[in-house]
Amino acid sequence: MRAHEAGALHGNDAAPTWLPYPADVNALIPGLWSSTCRRDAEGALEVGGVSVTRIAEEAGTPTFVVDETDFRERARAFRDAFATAFAPHAGADVYYAGKAFLCGAVARWVQEDGLGLDVCTGGELAIALRAGFPAERIALHGNNKSDSEIRRALEAGVGRIVIDSLPEIEQVAEIAGQLDVTAPVMLRVTTGVEAHTHEFIATAHEDQKFGLSITSGDAFTAVQQVLASDRLALHGLHSHIGSQIFDVGGFEVAARRVLDLVARIRAELGHTIDHLDLGGGFGVMYNTQHTPSTPEQLAGGIAGIIEKECHELGLEVPHVAFEPGRAIAGPSTLTLYGVGTVKDVRLGGPHHRLYVSVDGGMSDNVRTALYDADYSCLLASRVSDEAPEVVRVVGKHCESGDIVVKDEYMPLDVQRGDLVAVPVTGAYCYSLASNYNHVPRPAVIAVKDGQWRTLVRRESEDDLLALDVG
């Protein structure tokens, strides 16, 4: 156990070395909370002008609370930043990555704010179409698309299908022939580079399920096959290098390899690739360890890289596209929990840990268990004058790994009936939610201008029982 900054009297906590002792345990750490979050006159957390105590009373807990203003501001910021950065060239599009979180209302927000929509299953496509999202602004991804998913996408008139393998070329062409249409396709290529935060690993990442390898030659073969088909129209190339990316360094290596392929296609096949999608994966701040770049920094940095590489290869800068999901949805949402059991667990000597159990858990946020993710949290229903204490926020599931927040400081007097808010849960939390232990999934609500409304209703026991036909 490390010694505490405040001295030996505070040596009984189990905090990791990166977690700073808070000057004010009630304060909202900048960058962790959506733009409209603040404390109200009673000390409760307020989002979009709505107190969390009101949300708990009227909507219940656990509940995902989406700050609509913040979500849409982030979406427009990415749209505008990339449009500005690539305005001197062929322009840029931003597609919201629906896998982060998608429902009908979010699809409509994205449409109204001028973004495209990236979907990767028939279910996500169904939500987009039911919401009235223009099909020509939809991209369909997926490494194992079914015939029915491809057929539905072509019938709807999606703007592009991202082909992920050599066998899929024939699959899409055959279905396009049956429908007597020409399928607009992009080819997802694997560069052999993965950027995960600040680590660039240029080998071993050919061994994955996604994409067509540039190194093995599959990517070039795929281009040849698509160009030879009278049922496929090659829209461009797609590359995605990782997740939680905080700077643009990884894009430099990937862009060079993709543009080398573009130059080879022009030289050997006489075909010009004029669209390039570099994916998403832009990082967010989950805790004080993280320092994400702004949309303007990302767009400007990537534009500079593309311009440099194209100049060296004698290429025109292509029209580019990007697919932020986490960076839009993640910081815009918090999860509101009710506190149940609080347990002080002795760890030996003066050391102990306070376990705070909440009414959700790994069924609504599996990322801590699945990815060893680190989250923050806050006592949301009130402020406290008690000293900060390291807590571990855990769920109600019958699983020792059911941890929501591994380590965070909260007031020592946190107790049953309090509300705890966990920020930055808008991406891959509801999307990965389950009914483990037959716990119904939470509601998702949107807050704006002092009002809240339901986006996705809370599941009930009747919903669970309706599926059990045995």
C-alpha positions in Angstrom: 0.0 0.0 0.0 1.3 3.4 -0.8 1.7 6.2 1.7 -1.0 8.9 1.5 0.0 12.4 0.4 -1.7 13.8 3.5 0.5 11.7 5.8 0.4 8.6 8.0 -3.0 9.4 9.5 -4.5 8.8 6.1 -2.6 5.6 5.4 -5.6 3.3 5.7 -6.8 3.7 2.2 -6.3 1.4 -0.8 -6.0 4.0 -3.5 -3.9 3.4 -6.6 -1.0 5.7 -7.1 -2.6 7.6 -10.0 -5.7 8.6 -8.0 -5.2 12.1 -6.5 -6.5 12.9 -3.1 -9.4 15.4 -3.7 -9.2 19.0 -2.4 -13.0 18.9 -2.5 -14.7 15.5 -2.6 -18.0 17.2 -3.7 -16.5 19.0 -6.7 -17.2 18.0 -10.3 -13.9 17.2 -12.0 -13.7 19.2 -15.3 -13.8 17.0 -18.3 -15.6 14.1 -16.6 -19.1 15.6 -16.6 -21.3 16.8 -19.5 -21.6 20.5 -20.2 -24.8 21.2 -18.2 -23.8 19.3 -15.0 -23.6 21.4 -11.9 -24.7 21.3 -8.2 -28.1 22.8 -7.5 -29.0 25.0 -4.5 -29.6 22.0 -2.4 -26.3 20.4 -3.3 -27.7 17.7 -5.6 -26.2 17.1 -9.0 -28.2 18.7 -11.8 -28.1 17.8 -15.5 -29.9 19.7 -18.2 -31.6 21.7 -15.5 -33.0 18.6 -13.9 -32.0 17.5 -10.4 -30.9 13.8 -10.0 -33.2 13.5 -7.0 -36.1 14.3 -9.2 -34.9 11.8 -11.8 -34.6 9.1 -9.1 -38.1 9.9 -7.8 -39.8 10.0 -11.2 -37.8 7.7 -13.4 -36.2 5.4 -10.9 -32.7 3.9 -10.7 -30.5 2.7 -12.2 -31.0 5.1 -15.1 -28.8 6.3 -18.0 -29.2 10.1 -18.1 -28.3 11.6 -21.5 -27.5 15.3 -21.7 -29.0 16.0 -25.1 -27.4 19.4 -25.3 -24.0 18.0 -24.7 -24.4 15.1 -27.1 -25.5 17.3 -29.9 -22.8 19.9 -29.2 -20.1 17.1 -29.4 -21.6 15.8 -32.7 -21.6 19.2 -34.3 -18.1 19.9 -33.0 -16.7 16.8 -34.8 -18.7 17.7 -37.9 -17.4 21.2 -38.0 -13.8 20.5 -37.1 -13.3 17.9 -39.8 -15.2 20.0 -42.4 -13.0 23.0 -41.7 -9.7 21.0 -41.6 -10.4 19.4 -45.0 -12.2 22.3 -46.6 -9.1 23.1 -48.8 -9.3 19.7 -50.3 -12.2 17.3 -51.2 -14.0 17.7 -47.9 -14.9 15.4 -45.0 -17.9 13.5 -43.6 -18.5 12.4 -40.1 -20.5 9.3 -39.4 -21.7 8.6 -35.9 -20.7 5.1 -34.8 -24.1 3.7 -33.7 -22.5 0.7 -31.9 -21.6 3.1 -29.1 -25.2 3.8 -28.3 -28.2 3.9 -30.7 -31.9 4.5 -30.3 -34.5 6.2 -32.4 -34.0 9.6 -30.8 -30.3 9.5 -31.2 -30.6 8.6 -34.8 -32.8 11.6 -35.3 -30.4 13.9 -33.5 -27.5 12.7 -35.7 -29.6 13.2 -38.8 -30.7 16.7 -37.8 -27.1 17.7 -37.0 -25.8 16.7 -40.4 -23.8 13.5 -39.6 -24.0 10.2 -41.3 -24.7 7.0 -39.4 -22.5 3.9 -39.1 -24.3 0.6 -38.3 -22.9 -2.9 -38.0 -25.9 -5.2 -37.7 -29.4 -5.6 -39.1 -30.7 -4.5 -35.7 -28.9 -1.2 -35.8 -30.0 -0.7 -39.4 -33.6 -1.4 -38.4 -33.5 1.3 -35.7 -32.0 3.8 -38.1 -34.6 3.1 -40.8 -37.5 3.2 -38.4 -36.3 6.6 -37.2 -36.4 7.8 -40.8 -32.7 8.2 -41.2 -31.8 8.8 -44.8 -30.5 5.5 -46.1 -27.9 7.2 -48.4 -26.2 8.5 -45.3 -25.9 5.1 -43.7 -22.8 2.8 -43.8 -23.2 -0.9 -43.0 -20.2 -2.5 -41.4 -19.7 -6.1 -40.1 -17.3 -9.0 -40.5 -20.0 -11.6 -40.9 -23.0 -10.0 -42.6 -25.9 -12.3 -43.3 -27.6 -12.4 -46.7 -30.7 -10.9 -45.1 -28.7 -8.0 -43.7 -27.1 -7.3 -47.0 -30.4 -7.6 -48.9 -32.1 -5.2 -46.5 -29.3 -2.7 -46.8 -29.4 -2.8 -50.6 -33.2 -2.6 -50.7 -33.1 0.4 -48.4 -30.4 2.1 -50.6 -27.7 2.5 -48.0 -24.8 4.8 -49.1 -22.1 2.1 -48.6 -21.5 -1.4 -47.5 -18.1 -1.9 -46.0 -16.8 -5.3 -47.3 -14.6 -7.1 -44.8 -13.4 -10.2 -46.5 -12.8 -11.8 -50.0 -15.8 -14.1 -49.8 -18.0 -11.2 -49.0 -17.3 -9.6 -52.4 -19.0 -12.5 -54.2 -21.8 -12.5 -51.5 -22.7 -8.8 -52.0 -22.4 -9.0 -55.8 -24.7 -12.0 -55.9 -27.4 -10.4 -53.8 -27.0 -7.1 -55.8 -27.6 -9.1 -59.0 -30.7 -10.7 -57.6 -32.1 -7.2 -56.8 -30.8 -5.8 -60.1 -28.9 -3.0 -58.4 -25.3 -1.9 -58.2 -23.9 -2.0 -54.6 -21.8 0.9 -53.4 -19.0 -0.7 -51.4 -15.9 0.2 -49.5 -13.1 -2.2 -48.6 -11.9 -2.4 -45.0 -8.2 -2.8 -45.1 -5.8 -3.9 -42.3 -2.7 -1.8 -42.0 -0.9 -3.9 -39.4 -1.0 -0.9 -37.0 -3.0 -0.7 -33.9 -3.2 2.5 -31.9 -4.4 2.1 -28.4 -3.9 5.3 -26.5 -0.2 5.9 -26.9 1.0 2.4 -27.9 1.7 1.7 -31.6 2.2 -1.9 -32.4 3.2 -2.5 -36.0 3.2 -6.3 -35.9 0.9 -9.1 -34.9 -2.2 -7.2 -35.6 -2.8 -9.0 -38.9 -4.1 -11.8 -36.6 -7.6 -10.5 -36.2 -11.1 -11.0 -37.6 -11.5 -7.6 -39.2 -10.4 -6.4 -42.6 -8.3 -7.3 -45.7 -4.6 -7.4 -45.1 -2.5 -4.9 -47.1 0.7 -6.9 -46.2 -0.6 -10.3 -47.4 -2.0 -8.8 -50.7 -5.6 -9.6 -49.9 -6.5 -5.9 -50.0 -5.1 -5.4 -53.5 -6.8 -8.6 -54.7 -10.1 -7.4 -53.3 -9.8 -4.1 -55.2 -9.2 -6.1 -58.4 -12.2 -8.3 -57.8 -14.5 -5.4 -57.0 -13.4 -3.4 -60.1 -14.1 -6.5 -62.2 -17.6 -6.9 -61.0 -20.5 -5.2 -62.8 -22.6 -5.4 -59.7 -20.2 -3.5 -57.3 -19.1 0.1 -57.3 -15.9 0.8 -55.4 -16.6 3.8 -53.2 -13.2 3.8 -51.4 -11.1 2.2 -48.7 -11.7 2.0 -45.0 -9.2 1.6 -42.2 -9.7 1.5 -38.4 -6.7 1.4 -36.1 -8.0 1.1 -32.6 -9.9 2.7 -29.7 -9.4 5.2 -26.9 -6.9 7.1 -29.1 -5.7 10.3 -27.5 -3.5 11.7 -30.2 -2.9 11.4 -34.0 0.4 9.6 -34.0 -1.1 6.2 -34.9 -2.8 7.7 -37.9 0.5 8.7 -39.5 1.7 5.1 -39.9 -1.8 3.8 -41.0 -2.4 6.6 -43.4 1.0 6.0 -45.1 0.2 2.4 -45.6 -3.3 3.0 -46.9 -2.1 5.7 -49.3 0.7 3.5 -50.5 -2.1 1.1 -51.5 -4.0 3.9 -53.2 -0.8 4.8 -55.2 -0.3 1.2 -56.2 -4.0 0.9 -57.3 -3.5 4.0 -59.5 -0.2 2.8 -61.0 -1.1 -0.8 -61.7 -4.9 -0.7 -62.2 -5.4 2.8 -63.5 -8.1 3.5 -60.9 -8.2 6.5 -58.6 -9.4 6.0 -55.0 -11.1 9.3 -54.1 -12.7 8.3 -50.8 -10.9 7.3 -47.6 -12.5 6.4 -44.3 -10.0 6.4 -41.3 -12.6 5.1 -38.8 -12.9 6.5 -35.3 -11.7 5.4 -31.9 -11.1 8.9 -30.5 -10.6 8.7 -26.7 -12.5 10.2 -23.8 -11.7 11.1 -20.2 -12.9 8.3 -18.0 -10.8 9.5 -15.0 -7.9 11.9 -14.2 -5.4 9.6 -16.0 -6.9 10.5 -19.4 -6.2 13.6 -21.5 -8.2 13.4 -24.8 -7.6 15.7 -27.7 -10.3 18.1 -28.9 -12.1 17.6 -32.2 -10.1 20.6 -33.6 -6.8 19.1 -32.5 -7.7 15.7 -34.0 -9.0 17.1 -37.3 -6.1 19.5 -37.8 -3.5 16.9 -36.9 -4.9 14.2 -39.2 -5.4 16.7 -42.0 -1.7 17.6 -41.8 -0.7 13.9 -41.9 -2.9 13.2 -45.0 -1.7 16.3 -46.8 2.0 15.4 -46.2 1.6 11.7 -47.2 -0.4 12.6 -50.3 2.1 15.2 -51.4 5.0 12.7 -51.0 3.1 10.1 -53.1 1.9 12.6 -55.7 -1.8 12.0 -54.9 -4.7 14.4 -54.5 -6.1 14.5 -51.0 -9.1 12.3 -51.1 -12.5 12.9 -49.6 -12.2 11.6 -46.1 -14.7 10.3 -43.5 -14.4 9.6 -39.8 -16.6 7.6 -37.3 -16.6 9.0 -33.8 -18.9 7.2 -31.4 -17.5 7.0 -27.9 -16.2 10.6 -28.2 -19.8 11.9 -28.8 -21.9 9.5 -26.7 -19.6 8.7 -23.8 -19.1 12.0 -22.0 -22.7 13.0 -22.7 -24.2 10.4 -20.4 -24.1 9.4 -16.7 -25.5 6.5 -14.9 -27.6 7.2 -11.8 -27.6 4.5 -9.1 -29.2 4.1 -5.7 -27.0 3.1 -2.9 -27.9 0.0 -0.8 -25.4 -1.9 1.4 -22.3 -0.1 2.5 -19.6 -2.5 3.9 -16.3 -1.7 5.5 -13.9 -4.5 4.6 -10.6 -4.9 6.6 -7.6 -5.5 4.4 -5.0 -6.1 7.2 -3.4 -3.7 9.5 -4.7 -0.1 9.2 -5.9 -0.8 5.6 -9.5 -1.2 4.6 -11.8 -0.6 1.7 -15.4 0.7 1.7 -17.6 -1.3 -0.6 -20.6 0.7 -1.8 -23.3 -1.5 -3.4 -25.6 0.0 -5.9 -28.8 -1.2 -7.6 -27.2 -1.9 -11.0 -23.9 -3.4 -11.9 -22.3 -5.4 -14.6 -25.6 -5.9 -16.3 -25.6 -2.2 -17.2 -21.9 -1.6 -17.3 -19.8 -4.7 -18.1 -16.8 -2.6 -19.2 -15.0 -2.8 -15.9 -15.2 -6.5 -15.8 -14.7 -7.0 -19.6 -11.9 -4.4 -20.3 -10.6 -3.6 -16.8 -12.0 -0.1 -17.4 -11.6 2.6 -14.8 -14.5 4.9 -14.0 -15.1 7.8 -11.6 -18.1 8.5 -9.5 -19.7 11.2 -7.3 -22.1 11.4 -4.3 -24.9 12.9 -6.4 -27.9 13.5 -4.1 -26.1 15.8 -1.6 -22.8 17.4 -0.6 -21.0 16.2 2.5 -18.5 17.7 5.0 -17.0 14.3 5.8 -13.5 13.4 4.9 -12.8 11.6 1.6 -12.5 7.9 1.7 -11.5 5.4 -1.0 -14.5 3.3 -2.1 -15.2 0.6 -4.5 -18.6 0.8 -6.1 -20.0 -2.6 -6.8 -23.2 -4.0 -8.2 -25.9 -6.4 -7.0 -25.0 -9.4 -9.2 -23.8 -12.8 -8.0 -20.3 -12.3 -9.3 -17.2 -11.1 -7.5 -16.1 -9.3 -10.6 -19.3 -7.2 -10.5 -17.4 -3.9 -10.1 -18.6 -0.5 -11.4 -15.9 1.8 -10.1 -12.7 0.1 -8.8 -11.3 3.1 -6.9 -12.6 6.6 -6.2 -12.8 9.0 -3.3 -16.3 9.6 -1.8 -17.3 11.1 1.5 -17.0 8.7 4.5 -20.7 9.1 5.3 -22.0 7.6 2.1 -25.0 5.5 3.1 -28.1 3.6 2.0 -30.5 5.8 0.1 -27.9 8.1 -1.3 -27.5 8.5 -5.1 -24.3 7.9 -6.9 -23.6 9.2 -10.4 -21.0 7.5 -12.7 -20.0 9.8 -15.6 -19.0 8.9 -19.1 -21.2 5.9 -19.5 -22.9 6.8 -22.7 -20.7 4.5 -24.9 -20.8 0.7 -24.8 -22.7 0.5 -21.5 -26.3 0.2 -22.5 -25.2 -1.3 -25.8 -23.5 -4.1 -23.9 -26.2 -4.4 -21.3 -27.5 -7.8 -20.4 -30.1 -9.5 -18.2 -27.6 -11.3 -16.0 -29.3 -12.7 -13.0 -32.6 -11.8 -14.8 -32.1 -8.1 -13.9 -34.2 -5.9 -16.2 -32.1 -3.4 -18.2 -32.3 0.3 -17.0 -34.2 3.1 -18.6 -32.4 5.7 -20.8 -33.7 9.2 -20.5 -32.7 12.5 -22.0 -32.6 15.8 -20.1 -32.8 19.3 -21.6 -34.0 22.7 -20.5 -35.3 21.5 -17.1 -37.3 18.6 -18.5 -36.7 14.9 -19.0 -38.2 12.3 -21.3 -37.8 8.6 -21.9 -35.7 7.5 -24.9 -35.7 3.7 -24.0 -38.1 2.5 -21.4 -37.0 0.4 -18.4 -37.5 -3.3 -18.9 -39.9 -5.0 -16.6 -40.2 -8.5 -15.2 -43.1 -9.0 -17.7 -40.6 -8.3 -20.5 -38.3 -11.0 -19.1 -41.1 -13.5 -18.6 -42.5 -12.9 -22.1 -39.4 -14.5 -23.7 -39.7 -17.6 -21.6 -42.0 -19.8 -23.6 -41.1 -23.1 -21.9 
